[in-house]
Structures are given as C-alpha cells and as structure tokens.
Amino acid sequence: MHNFKKLKIWNESMNLVSESYKLTRGFPKFETYGLMNQMNRCAVSIPSNISEGSSKSSNKHFATYLENSLGSAFEWETQLNVAFNENYINEEKFKELEQKIKQIQKMISSFKSGLKPS
C-alpha cells in the first residue's frame, strides 16, 4: 500500500482541483450544470482515483485506478480545450493549464509503469 498524501501525482492533482475550481468560477452562469460541473468533477476524479487505488492490496489493482485517473486527466484536458474554444479563458491561461495537465498525465503514466507486479 502507498501513502497517497506523499505521492507527488496526488499532490499535483490536488493543485489542479484548486485551479479548476478557480477557473470555472469565471464561466458563464449557464455553464453551472454543464462544462463547469463536468470540469470540476473530472478534476476531483484524478486524485480521488489515485487515493482509492493506493488502498488496494495489489499493484495490479492500483494500476487500474491509475488508468482511471489518467482517463480523467485526458477528459479534463479536452474540457479545457472546449473552455478555450468558447472563449471562457484566454490563451495564456489555456497554455499554462495545458502544460500542467500534460505534466500530470506524464507523471501518472510513469508512476503506473514503475509499479512492480505484486
């Protein structure tokens, strides 16, 4: 078992959750139950899957949760693109967050690859 609070991937993902909430507060009100809700749920899903997976008794099971976390990271990246395309965020913020999510994706993939079968 892993202590998820000590994992860099979990901490970086938690930072992204905060970024997502800050970002979506500026979205139009009609997006409250649309893109705003979806982006935040997706962002929360990334560290949630990491922490849930860390409780599993085998690395094989943990890897499944990391896979889900990675899927949520790619989904969030798509939603970030939608927000940019709809002019909800400027190009500077888009590029900054795009770099962050790509880094998180790489970190999760690397961590998953480094898990020893148990």
Salt bridges, closest charged atoms under 4 A:
GLU19 OE1 - LYS93 NZ 3.45
GLU19 OE2 - LYS100 NZ 2.91
GLU67 OE1 - LYS112 NZ 3.07
GLU77 OE2 - LYS102 NZ 2.91
GLU91 OE2 - LYS95 NZ 3.19
GLU96 OE2 - LYS93 NZ 3.35
GLU96 OE2 - LYS100 NZ 3.81
